[in-house]
Amino acid sequence: MASSSRTLSFDMERVGGRSRSDVDMISTLPDCLIHIIMSFLTAQEAVRTCVLSKRWEKLWTTLPFLDFDMSKFECRGKPDGSGLIEGKFERFLDFVSMTLLHRETGGLIKFHVSFSGKMHRLSKHAMFIRSWVVYALKHNLQVFKFDSDVHDILVKSSLVNSSLPRSVFTCASLVDVSISRTFPPVGNIKVINLPAFKRLYLRGIQLDQAFVEMLFCGCPVLEILHLKDCYGRYSSINSQSLKYLTVETCILLLKDNEMESYNTPNLLSFCYTDGYSDDEAIDDVPKILLKMPSLTCASVNINRRIGWSANSKNSILIGLSTVQNLTLNGYVIKDLLVYELPNCLVFSKLKDLSVDRLCLSCHFNLLASFLNHCPELEKLFLHRIGFRCEHGEEIHVNQESLKIAPFKGQRLKTVDVQFYRYDKSVPRILKYLQDITENSSAQIIMTSLGNYPYLRGNRFNSR
């Protein structure tokens, strides 16, 4: 009986006298579906499919997704090891040029170029790189990604900067653009007209206020903006269309009386990480003003000590009062809560609150006060907390200072705590959290992130 079952199973795996594993099912698909499958390949891998069969011989020439990644190319240099990078860059240039030369006419959905190289190599071939971009833009390009790993050199060379044509900023079909470390001088950009443009990612780019204003005027439907490691003299972002904004480690070169402001009435998500170190001089740091009445999700990570005072014009918490999900960095929470909380409206929609790097010795009262502004809070996540201040010393807590009004939120369900030290801190952390949630039925979950491997992942449930 077992033998006949195996025979039946074997017969069912036969199709037309051949085993099912021998049947080429993919090749029977229409070109449009095969192109979608090939979109997960780099251009080099896609071209190699031409050897599979006659059916695949020309498929790559009509592929609307082209991903040229120099890191995927092998280094071929001299026997002594010299010239490896130069040889790799030359092969990459030749491959891209030949691929575009043999490609059949047709639209391009995505065009991605990622490369690195020495100055003398790039300056020699800048016009070739420019021709690639021009080719892509002339084929109704929708998604454009241009990534170079030569930031410091490119900003000094007008020749290499010219590798990005101005037509990038007037292409009617563009929807999504990502540009890293390679950008024309913003002063050379006179017109931006991108009517279908919805997403922009810029990394390591020098910007100014005139360019930022021109960007939003020329991109009426821009919804997603991500600025990373950018720098320059721009003080404000004003947009009616933006829905998702990320500002990550950017440096603003502003005057003493200038403020860093964001006026985005339809913004839904805001992620902010400043570009300053802990040692940054307070006087050199611009103030921050947020006007985001539609905001639902926000993350604020400020590494510097801004130095608020009663006369400060910062408006961070007030600008975040409509959010449902909020993440705050502990380094700035003291100043935020001391100087902004008294004037702050109730966070009537806040359901999830995450606080990172919080010293309970310094900030326990402030945390409890803030929670009383969040009547609808359901989940509280405290990450990397303890009883040590920023300089590392352990502080003895004044018990009298902890006698505050407990958190009255009845909707709180979970308090998830991740802490550094186990031996002394856990009992105190647990007690203080029980104190501020005494009117709630919340479950308190404690997770050790300490130096003791056998404690990692241990959980202590309360209530």
Protein Blocks (a to p, Z undefined) as FASTA:
>chain_A
ZZmmmmmmmmmmpgghiafklpcfklmpcfklmmmmmmmpcfklmmmmmmmpmmlmmmmm
mccbdcddfklpccdddfkopaklmmmmmmmmmmmmmmmmmpccdddfbdcddddddfkl
mmmmmmmmmmmmmmmmmnopabdcdddfklkmmmmpmklmmmpcfklmmcfkbmbdcdeh
iacdfklpmbdcdfkbcbdcdehiacdfklmmmmmmmmmkbfbdcdehiacjdfbdcdfk
bmbdcdehiacdddfkbccddddfkbfbdcdddfbdfklcfklpccdddddfkbcbdcdd
dfbdnhpafkbcbdfklmmmmpfbdcddfklmmmmmmmmmmmpccdfkbmbdcdehiafk
lmmmmmmmmmmmmmkbfbdcdehiajddfkopacdddfklmmccddfbfkbmbdcdddfb
lklmmmmmmmmmmmmmmmbccdcddddfbfbfklgopacdeZZ
